[in-house]
Amino acid sequence: MYALTAKASKYMDEYAVQAGMPGVVLMENAARGVADAVAERMPDRSSKILVLAGHGNNGGDAVAAARWLAQMGYERIELHFTGDISRAGNGFKRQMSILANSHSEVRISGLRGIERAVLNARYDCIIDGMYGTGLDRVLGDEDTRLVKYINSKSGYKISVDIPSGLNATSGLIMGEAIRADLTVTFGSYKTGMFFGAGRECCGEVKVVDIGLMPDGYNNITDKLEVLDGAFLASTVDKALTPRTETGHKGTFGTVGVVISSNGMLGAGMLAARAAYRAGCGLVKIFCPSKYTGFFNVSIPEAVAVPYKPDDVLGAFEGFAGEADVLLIGPGLKEDSVGRLLVKQILAGKTPAVFDAGALNIISKNLKSFRKRKCPCVITPHLGEMARLCGEDINVVARKRIAYTKKFSEKFEVSMVVKSDVSLIVLNEMSKGRNLYINTVGNSGLATAGSGDVLAGVIASLIAQGNPIDTALMYGVMIHGKAAEKYALDGDARRKMMAGDIIDNLF
C-alpha cells in the first residue's frame, strides 16, 4: 500500500480516466465505499445523518454517498451544500441532479444561500465532503468558523478522502481542519495523513479500492510504501538472515560501539544492550580507559576496549578490524576526538551506522561524507536532518519527503528520518531509490534513549549478515514493534523507557 502526495493522487485519477475508466465510475466507487463505512458503523437505518458537500469532486463523492445511503434505507438524511454553486463542476452537478430526481426524501439545503439552521440539529453521523486533497490555501473566515462549529458537534464524523482543511501532502492545518473519527480515503493513503496534524485529524483511516490502475504507480517517483504491522509479520522471517542452531558468537557478528571522552555513557550502554537483544553475537565498546569499569559493570556481556587520549588512532585501528559493523553517535561528544573517530570510520571500509553526535559532526563537513569509503546508513531525527540540510527544521518538516529524497540522492546513502512516523529512503542501486513510511510503533517511543536503541538494533542486524538496507528498514519496524508489545494501553505508553523497548525486542 502506498501513501501519495496530493499531486500524485490527482495523477492516479487522471491516469485511470485516460486509460478508459470513466470519472463517474470512480466517483460511484468512492461514494459506495463511504456509504459502506457508514453502514458498518451506523447499522440503524433510523440514524440521523448530515452530509456536508463542497462544490468540487469531493463534494460530488459526498452527494453520491448520500444517494447510496438513501438506497440502503436510511430515512433521515440531510445534505447541506457548503460551496460556491457558480464554481460547481460537472461531476458535482451530475450527482446532485441524480440525487434530487431519485430520492426526493433527502433534504437539501444551502444551494440558495446560507440556510444553516439545519446545522443546529443533532446528528448521529456527519459526513465531511467539503474540501478534498486539492486544498492548497488557508480556509476563509466563514469556512473556518463552519469547521470549528462542526468539530464542536457530537456525532460520529466521517471525512471523504481527507479531512477538510488538512493539507493532503504535508499534514498542515490550513486554518482549521475537521477532526474525523474515520477517514475513508481512495486508492491509497495520503502522505499528509501521517505528517503534521494528519493522524490527529484523520482518526481511523480506511483505504477503499475505487478502480485506479495499479501500473500508474510506476510513474510516481515520490510515492511512499507504507510499512505496517501486517507487512512486518508477513515478511520479516523471509527478509532477515536465518539464525542457525549450529552457530556461535562469531557466526552472528560483532558490533563495535564507539564512545568518545566526556560523552553520555548511558546512550552508549543503551545502544550496546539493544545490539545484543537484537541478536548479534558480540558487542565491543571502544571507550576511554577511564570508562571501562562503568561498562564492565553495566554490560558485563560486552567487551570494553580502552584507549588513551594520546593513542586513539593506534587503538582504533585494531578495534575496527575486529568489528563487522561500527556504530558511532550515541555517547559521542562533538570534540576533537569525536571528529577524529568519525573521520577514521568514513575513510575505512567497515560498514557503519551514524547517529546522534556523529551526524552533527558530519553536518559540518559534508565534503568528507560525500567522499567516504565505508558503506553506511544514517539515522537523523528531524532536527539533525535540518542541520545536515543546512535548513530550518520547520521547513524540513513541511517538505520532509523532498529533503530526504534529495539528500539521499546527493550523498548516495540510505537513511531513516525519525519522527512520530519515520521516513525511510533505501539507496538500492539495483532497484532504484525506494521510499517508505513506517507506521509500526506508538507514542511511547518519544522517550530519551529511544534513538540509541534503534541505532543498536540496526547495527546488530547488519552484523548478523543482513544487507544494510534490509537492516535499516526492518530495524525501524522491529524497534516500533517492541514499543507496541510493551504498551498495550495508553498508560503503558506514558511510562515507557528506552530499557523497556530493549526488553521487548523480538
C-alpha positions in Angstrom: 0.0 0.0 0.0 1.3 3.4 -0.9 1.0 6.9 0.5 0.8 9.6 -2.1 1.1 13.4 -2.3 -1.9 15.4 -3.5 -0.2 15.9 -6.8 0.4 12.1 -7.2 -3.2 11.3 -6.1 -4.5 13.6 -8.8 -2.2 11.9 -11.3 -3.6 8.5 -10.4 -7.2 9.7 -11.0 -6.2 11.2 -14.4 -4.2 8.1 -15.4 -7.3 5.9 -14.8 -9.5 8.2 -16.8 -7.0 8.3 -19.7 -6.9 4.5 -19.6 -10.6 4.4 -20.2 -12.1 4.4 -16.7 -14.9 7.0 -16.6 -14.6 9.6 -13.9 -18.3 9.0 -12.9 -17.4 5.3 -12.2 -14.5 6.3 -9.9 -16.9 8.7 -8.1 -19.5 5.9 -7.7 -17.0 3.5 -6.3 -15.7 6.2 -3.9 -19.2 7.0 -2.8 -20.1 3.4 -2.2 -17.0 3.0 -0.1 -18.1 5.9 2.1 -21.7 4.6 2.4 -20.5 1.1 3.3 -18.3 2.6 6.0 -21.3 4.4 7.4 -23.5 1.3 7.3 -20.8 -0.7 9.1 -20.6 1.8 11.9 -24.2 3.0 11.9 -26.3 -0.1 11.1 -29.5 1.5 12.5 -31.4 2.9 9.4 -33.1 5.5 11.6 -29.8 7.1 12.3 -29.8 10.8 11.5 -27.1 11.7 9.0 -25.8 15.1 7.9 -23.8 15.2 4.7 -21.7 18.3 4.0 -20.7 18.8 0.4 -18.5 21.3 -1.3 -18.6 22.2 -5.0 -15.7 20.0 -6.1 -15.3 16.3 -6.8 -15.0 15.7 -3.1 -18.5 17.2 -2.7 -19.7 15.1 -5.6 -18.4 12.0 -3.8 -20.4 13.1 -0.7 -23.6 13.7 -2.7 -23.3 10.3 -4.3 -22.7 8.7 -0.9 -25.9 10.4 0.4 -27.8 8.7 -2.5 -26.2 5.3 -1.7 -27.3 5.7 1.9 -30.8 6.5 0.8 -30.9 3.4 -1.4 -29.7 1.4 1.6 -32.8 2.5 3.5 -31.5 5.4 5.7 -34.5 7.6 6.2 -33.1 10.7 7.9 -30.5 12.2 5.6 -29.8 16.0 5.4 -27.5 17.2 2.7 -26.0 20.7 3.1 -24.1 22.5 0.3 -21.2 24.5 1.7 -19.5 25.6 -1.6 -20.0 28.2 -4.3 -22.6 26.9 -6.8 -21.0 29.1 -9.6 -17.8 27.0 -9.3 -19.5 23.6 -9.1 -18.0 21.1 -11.5 -19.9 18.8 -13.8 -19.3 15.8 -11.6 -20.9 17.6 -8.7 -23.9 18.8 -10.8 -24.5 15.4 -12.2 -24.6 13.8 -8.7 -26.8 16.5 -7.3 -29.3 16.0 -10.2 -29.4 12.2 -9.8 -29.9 12.6 -6.0 -32.7 15.1 -6.4 -34.5 13.1 -9.1 -34.2 9.7 -7.4 -34.5 10.4 -3.7 -36.7 13.4 -3.0 -36.9 12.4 0.6 -33.3 13.6 1.1 -33.5 17.1 2.4 -31.1 19.5 0.6 -30.1 22.9 1.9 -27.5 25.6 1.2 -28.0 25.9 -2.6 -29.8 29.1 -2.4 -27.9 30.9 0.3 -26.7 30.3 3.8 -29.7 28.3 5.2 -27.6 27.0 8.0 -30.3 26.4 10.5 -30.1 22.7 9.6 -26.7 22.6 11.1 -28.0 23.3 14.5 -29.8 20.0 14.8 -28.2 16.9 16.4 -26.9 14.2 14.1 -25.7 10.6 14.8 -23.3 10.8 11.9 -21.7 13.8 10.0 -20.1 13.1 6.6 -17.5 15.7 5.7 -17.2 16.3 1.9 -16.4 20.0 1.9 -12.8 20.0 0.7 -10.6 17.3 -0.8 -7.0 16.6 -1.5 -6.6 19.6 -3.8 -6.9 22.2 -1.0 -3.7 24.3 -1.0 -4.8 27.5 0.6 -5.9 28.7 4.1 -9.6 28.5 4.6 -11.5 31.8 4.6 -13.1 33.1 7.8 -16.5 31.7 7.1 -15.3 28.2 6.3 -13.0 28.3 9.4 -16.0 29.1 11.6 -18.0 26.3 10.0 -15.3 23.7 10.5 -14.9 24.8 14.2 -18.6 24.5 14.6 -18.8 21.0 13.1 -15.9 19.9 15.3 -17.9 21.1 18.4 -20.9 19.0 17.5 -21.5 15.5 18.8 -21.9 12.6 16.4 -19.6 10.3 14.6 -17.6 12.2 11.9 -16.5 10.6 8.7 -14.3 12.5 6.2 -14.3 11.8 2.5 -10.8 11.1 1.2 -9.2 13.7 3.6 -10.5 15.8 6.5 -11.5 19.2 5.1 -8.8 21.8 6.0 -6.0 19.3 6.2 -3.2 19.6 3.6 -3.1 16.2 1.9 0.7 16.3 1.3 2.2 18.0 4.4 -0.4 17.3 7.1 -0.5 21.1 7.8 -3.8 22.5 9.0 -4.9 25.2 6.6 -6.5 27.5 9.1 -8.8 24.9 10.7 -9.5 21.2 9.9 -12.2 18.6 10.6 -11.3 16.2 13.4 -12.7 13.0 12.0 -13.4 9.7 13.8 -12.9 7.9 10.5 -11.4 9.0 7.1 -12.4 6.9 4.1 -9.7 7.5 1.5 -9.5 6.4 -2.0 -6.9 4.2 -3.8 -4.0 4.9 -1.4 -3.1 6.8 1.8 -2.2 10.4 1.5 1.2 11.5 2.9 -0.5 14.3 4.9 -2.3 11.6 6.9 1.0 10.7 8.6 2.7 14.0 8.9 2.0 17.1 10.9 -1.6 17.0 12.3 -2.6 14.2 9.9 -3.1 11.4 12.4 -4.9 13.7 14.9 -7.3 14.9 12.2 -7.9 11.6 10.3 -8.7 9.3 13.2 -9.1 5.8 11.8 -8.2 5.5 8.1 -9.9 3.1 5.7 -8.5 2.8 2.2 -11.1 1.9 -0.4 -10.3 0.5 -3.8 -12.1 2.6 -6.4 -10.7 1.0 -9.6 -7.5 3.0 -10.1 -4.9 1.4 -12.4 -2.0 -0.2 -10.4 0.6 0.4 -13.2 0.1 4.1 -12.7 2.2 3.9 -9.6 5.2 3.0 -11.7 5.3 6.6 -12.9 5.3 8.2 -9.5 8.8 8.8 -8.0 7.8 10.3 -4.6 5.4 7.5 -3.6 5.9 6.1 -0.1 5.4 2.4 0.6 3.6 2.1 3.9 5.2 -0.2 6.4 2.8 -1.5 9.0 2.4 -4.5 11.4 0.9 -6.7 8.7 3.8 -6.1 6.4 6.3 -6.8 9.1 4.6 -10.0 10.2 4.3 -11.4 6.7 7.9 -10.6 5.5 10.3 -10.5 8.5 11.1 -14.2 8.5 11.9 -14.2 4.8 13.8 -10.9 4.8 16.2 -11.4 7.7 19.2 -13.8 7.6 18.0 -17.1 9.4 19.6 -17.9 12.8 21.2 -21.3 12.6 21.2 -23.6 15.6 24.8 -24.6 14.9 26.1 -21.1 15.1 28.4 -19.5 17.7 29.0 -15.9 18.7 31.3 -15.3 15.7 28.5 -16.5 13.4 26.2 -13.8 14.5 28.6 -10.9 14.2 30.4 -8.3 16.2 29.1 -4.8 16.7 31.7 -2.1 17.6 30.2 0.8 19.6 32.5 3.9 19.5 32.4 6.2 22.5 34.4 9.4 23.0 35.6 11.1 26.1 33.1 13.0 28.2 30.2 11.6 26.1 26.9 10.4 27.5 27.7 6.9 28.7 24.1 6.0 29.1 23.5 6.4 25.3 26.3 4.0 24.5 25.1 1.5 27.1 21.6 1.5 25.6 22.9 1.0 22.1 25.1 -1.9 23.2 22.3 -3.6 25.1 19.9 -3.2 22.1 22.5 -4.7 19.8 22.7 -7.8 22.0 18.9 -8.1 22.3 18.6 -7.8 18.5 20.7 -10.9 18.1 24.4 -10.1 17.4 27.0 -12.5 18.9 29.3 -9.9 20.5 29.4 -6.2 21.3 32.7 -4.4 21.8 32.8 -0.9 23.2 35.7 1.4 22.2 35.9 3.9 25.0 38.4 6.0 27.1 40.2 3.8 29.6 38.6 5.8 32.5 35.2 4.4 31.4 36.0 0.7 31.1 34.8 0.0 34.7 31.4 1.5 34.1 30.8 -0.6 31.0 32.2 -3.8 32.7 29.6 -3.4 35.5 26.6 -2.1 33.5 27.0 -4.5 30.5 29.2 -7.4 31.6 28.4 -9.3 28.4 30.2 -6.6 26.3 33.9 -6.3 25.9 35.2 -2.8 26.8 38.2 -1.9 24.6 40.1 1.0 26.2 42.1 3.8 24.6 44.2 6.6 25.9 43.9 10.2 24.7 47.4 10.1 23.2 46.9 6.8 21.3 43.3 7.0 19.9 44.2 6.0 16.3 46.5 3.2 17.2 43.9 1.6 19.4 41.1 2.2 17.0 42.8 0.5 14.0 42.8 -2.8 15.8 39.3 -2.3 17.2 37.8 -1.5 13.8 39.4 -4.6 12.2 37.6 -6.9 14.7 34.1 -5.5 14.1 31.6 -6.4 11.4 29.9 -3.0 11.8 30.7 0.2 13.6 28.1 2.3 15.5 29.1 5.8 16.2 27.0 8.6 17.6 25.4 7.5 20.9 27.6 8.8 23.6 29.8 10.7 21.2 31.0 14.2 22.2 31.5 16.7 19.4 35.1 17.4 20.2 38.5 16.8 18.5 38.4 13.1 19.4 34.9 12.7 18.2 35.7 14.4 14.9 38.8 12.2 14.5 36.9 9.0 15.1 34.2 10.0 12.6 36.9 10.8 10.0 38.6 7.4 10.5 35.3 5.5 10.1 34.4 7.4 7.0 37.8 6.6 5.5 37.6 2.9 6.3 35.7 0.1 4.7 33.9 -1.3 7.7 30.1 -0.9 7.4 28.8 1.8 9.8 25.8 3.3 11.4 26.0 7.1 12.1 23.7 8.6 14.7 23.3 11.5 17.1 26.6 13.3 17.7 28.3 11.7 14.7 25.6 13.3 12.4 26.2 16.7 13.9 29.9 16.3 13.2 29.2 15.2 9.6 26.8 18.2 9.1 29.8 20.5 9.5 31.9 18.6 6.9 29.7 17.1 4.3 32.6 17.0 1.8 34.2 14.2 3.8 30.9 12.4 4.0 30.5 12.6 0.2 34.0 11.1 -0.3 33.5 8.3 2.3 34.7 4.8 1.6 32.5 3.0 4.1 29.1 1.6 3.3 26.7 3.1 5.8 23.3 4.2 6.9 22.4 7.4 8.9 19.6 7.8 11.4 18.8 11.5 12.0 15.8 12.9 13.7 14.2 15.9 12.2 16.5 18.4 14.0 19.6 16.5 12.9 18.2 16.3 9.4 17.7 20.0 9.3 21.4 20.5 10.3 22.5 18.1 7.6 20.5 20.1 5.0 21.5 23.5 6.4 17.8 24.4 6.7 15.3 25.5 9.3 13.6 22.5 11.0 10.1 23.8 10.2 10.9 24.0 6.5 12.3 20.4 6.5 9.3 19.1 8.5 6.9 20.6 5.9 8.8 19.2 2.9 10.5 16.2 4.5 9.9 13.8 1.5 11.7 16.2 -0.9 14.5 17.0 1.5 15.1 13.3 2.4 15.0 12.2 -1.1 17.3 15.0 -2.3 19.9 14.3 0.5 19.8 10.5 -0.2 20.4 11.1 -3.9 23.1 13.7 -3.4 25.1 11.6 -1.0 24.0 8.1 -2.2 23.1 7.0 1.3 20.2 5.0 2.9 18.6 6.8 5.8 15.7 7.0 8.2 14.4 10.4 9.3 13.0 9.7 12.8 9.8 11.4 13.9 6.4 10.3 15.2 6.3 8.3 11.9 9.6 7.6 10.3 10.6 8.3 6.7 13.0 5.7 5.1 14.9 6.0 1.9 16.8 3.0 0.7 19.6 3.6 -1.8 19.3 0.3 -3.6 21.4 0.7 -6.7 19.9 -2.3 -8.5 16.3 -1.3 -7.8 16.5 2.5 -7.7 15.8 4.7 -4.7 12.8 3.5 -2.7 10.9 5.5 -0.1 8.9 4.1 2.8 7.0 5.4 5.8 6.9 3.4 9.0 3.7 3.2 11.0 4.8 0.5 13.4 5.2 1.9 16.9 3.4 4.3 19.2 4.0 7.5 21.3 5.9 5.5 23.9 8.9 5.8 21.5 9.1 9.5 22.3 11.4 9.0 25.2 15.1 9.7 25.9 17.4 6.9 24.5 14.9 5.5 22.0 17.1 6.6 19.1 20.1 5.0 20.7 18.2 1.7 20.9 17.2 1.9 17.3 20.8 2.5 16.2 21.9 -0.5 18.2 19.2 -2.7 16.6 20.2 -1.6 13.1 23.9 -2.2 13.7 23.1 -5.7 15.2 21.1 -6.7 12.1 24.0 -5.6 9.8 26.5 -7.6 12.0 24.4 -10.7 11.6 24.9 -10.6 7.8 21.8 -8.7 6.6 22.2 -6.2 3.8 22.4 -2.7 5.3 19.2 -1.6 3.6 17.3 -4.6 4.9 18.8 -4.0 8.4 17.7 -0.3 8.3 14.1 -1.0 7.2 13.5 -3.9 9.5 15.4 -2.4 12.3 13.0 0.5 12.3 9.9 -1.8 12.3 11.3 -4.2 14.9 12.1 -1.2 17.2 8.5 0.1 16.7 7.0 -3.4 17.3 8.9 -3.6 20.6 7.1 -0.4 21.7 3.7 -2.0 20.7 4.4 -5.2 22.6 5.2 -3.2 25.8 2.5 -0.7 25.6 -0.9 -2.4 25.2 -2.7 0.6 26.6 -2.2 4.4 26.9 -0.8 4.3 30.4 2.0 2.0 29.3 2.9 4.4 26.5 3.2 7.2 29.1 5.6 5.3 31.3 7.7 3.6 28.6 11.5 4.0 28.9 14.2 3.1 26.5 15.1 0.0 28.5 11.5 -1.2 28.1 11.9 -1.1 24.3 15.1 -3.1 24.6 13.5 -5.8 26.7 10.7 -6.3 24.2 12.8 -6.6 21.0 11.8 -9.7 19.0 
